[in-house]
């Protein structure tokens, strides 16, 4: 009778060494690995629209915009993530070409298979980042956004958007209008998985 192979949990440093040899991306949460699936056109296009608008707006500033392939370390959650879009203005982040730790803004584009995780456990981990000021959830199926902004009191407040509406990023002073946000984002059928 055979036994199933059991992978012992990795440390963060073991993950970084192992991940450097992989051909697909994995997120790391408290020693466990989660393979990242490919994305639907609506997901990719919405991500690109947000990232391009932020990059263009922040050109010449100390802030940098990263899309999908840059690792984020959340030390307090013992996790590494690949946010769809993140902006960091940190000198420490600028000095590290592989991992960012102090984003001011993060964006996740939702799909049926990731929405609960992005709104729940992942957002709980992201809130442990002292630098984070805003977290945007983009829903291509509903064609609307939910922006969470941390107030001066440290509490996170939801600023829901209407369908086809844009978003105001107070953290970086950008008004992203709906036309630009939703440009060329195809309609996603209800129940279709935007990441598959």
Secondary structure, 3 states (H helix, E strand, C coil): CCCCCCCCCCCHHHHHHHHCCCCCCEEEECCEEEECCCCCHHHHHHHHHHHHHHHHHHCCCCCEEEECCCEEEEHHHCEEECCCEEEECCHHHHHCCCEECCEEEEEEEECCCCHHHHHCHHHHHHCCCCCCCEEEEEECCCCEEEEEEECCCCCEEEEECCCCCCEEECCCCEEECHHHHCCCCCCCCCCCCCCC
